[in-house]
Amino acid sequence: MFFATLALFATFALAAPSVELDVRQTNNVQKPTCGVAGDANLSDCYHLYNNWPYYQDATWGATCHSGVNLEYNPACYGNCCIYTSSRTPLWEDVHTAVGHLLDCRSDSKGTVNGRVKVEGSGTVCMADRKACGDCFN
Ligand SMILES: *[C@@H]1O[C@H](CO)[C@@H](O)[C@H](O)[C@H]1NC(C)=O
C-alpha cells in the first residue's frame, strides 16, 4: 500500500508540470493562426504588450464590419493594432492572447500578425492599422 501510494505520487509529481502547461495552452488560449492580415511592426506590438492600456482607455468606439459582424479595435500603438470580436472580453484575457500572438512574429522582418480564439472572450487579432476586416475573414 505504501509503495503503491508512493509510486502514484511519484507519477503524479513527474506528470504535473506538463499537464499544467497543456491546460494553459488549450483552455485559456488556443493555437494562433499566423499570417491572416497586414503585418504589424513587431517593436510596436512589443511596446503595446509591455505597456498594456487600462480597460478604461480602450477605444471601443473604433469598429469595423466583416460581413454582418461588428468588430472592435480597442488598442493601437504605432502601426500595431488589436482587434476583438467581442465588445466585452476579459481584458486580461486579451492581453494574454496578445502575448501568444507574439509567437507569430518574424524576428528577421520585424513584423507580426495573427489571430487567436480565447474561450469566453471571442477572437483576438493583432495586425496593422488597416487589418480590422481582414482579421475576421
Ligand atoms: C518598426 O518601428 C520602429 C520604430 O518606429 C522602426 O525603427 C522599425 O524600422 C519598424 N520596423 C518595420 C519592420 O517597419
The ligand as an SDF file (V2000), in Angstrom:
LIG
                    3D

 14 14  0  0  0  0  0  0  0  0999 V2000
    9.1310   49.4260  -36.5810 C   0  0  0  0  0  0  0  0  0  0  0  0
    9.1320   50.6660  -35.9330 O   0  0  0  0  0  0  0  0  0  0  0  0
   10.4190   51.0730  -35.4890 C   0  0  0  0  0  0  0  0  0  0  0  0
   10.2420   52.3260  -34.6640 C   0  0  0  0  0  0  0  0  0  0  0  0
    9.4750   53.2850  -35.3650 O   0  0  0  0  0  0  0  0  0  0  0  0
   11.3240   51.2520  -36.6980 C   0  0  0  0  0  0  0  0  0  0  0  0
   12.6050   51.5980  -36.2820 O   0  0  0  0  0  0  0  0  0  0  0  0
   11.3840   49.9360  -37.4710 C   0  0  0  0  0  0  0  0  0  0  0  0
   12.1250   50.0930  -38.6420 O   0  0  0  0  0  0  0  0  0  0  0  0
    9.9870   49.4570  -37.8120 C   0  0  0  0  0  0  0  0  0  0  0  0
   10.0920   48.1250  -38.3800 N   0  0  0  0  0  0  0  0  0  0  0  0
    9.4880   47.7930  -39.5300 C   0  0  0  0  0  0  0  0  0  0  0  0
    9.6670   46.3690  -39.9700 C   0  0  0  0  0  0  0  0  0  0  0  0
    8.8270   48.5800  -40.1950 O   0  0  0  0  0  0  0  0  0  0  0  0
  1  2  1  0
  1 10  1  0
  2  3  1  0
  3  4  1  0
  3  6  1  0
  4  5  1  0
  6  7  1  0
  6  8  1  0
  8  9  1  0
  8 10  1  0
 10 11  1  0
 11 12  1  0
 12 13  1  0
 12 14  2  0
M  END
$$$$
